[in-house]
Amino acid sequence: MEIGLETDMPTYSGRLGVLAGDTPRSNEQDAEALFDKLENTIIPLYYNQPSQFQNIMAHCIALNGSFFNTQRMVQQYVLKAYFE
């Protein structure tokens, strides 16, 4: 399963994350996009504006924490493994 390809899994929504995207791409395109965002967005923000970087990370964790948790993961596993 790839993240963002299932209908019930959230994808990119602005500030929800800096690496997610709405469309599946090749591994080479994903790698290029990852290194481009690291070099031009994430690393400069981390070193030049650490408080803004911390705010963005806290925001991402707060939004994603409610979906990416153990209870949801186990429930999804049981439903897909035993009932589909």
Phi, psi and omega in degrees: 000132176256141182296133175091357181267341177274150184291332182269003181257130182292149175242195184301133177219063178076253184274006182294335178184157183258352183248347183282157178217166183271339185238139176290142181226178178285164179299322180295318179293320178297316180297317179297317180295320179299309182293326177295314180293322177298311185291320189258344184237301191287308183295315176300321179295318180300317184272326185268330181222069186299327180291322176292321177300316179296321178297317180295316180296318178298320178297314180297317180295319180297318181286319184278336183299328181287337180263316183268079179227166186294320182299313179296319181297314180293317179299315179296318179299311182298314181297316182285325184283324188248344185240001178245000000 
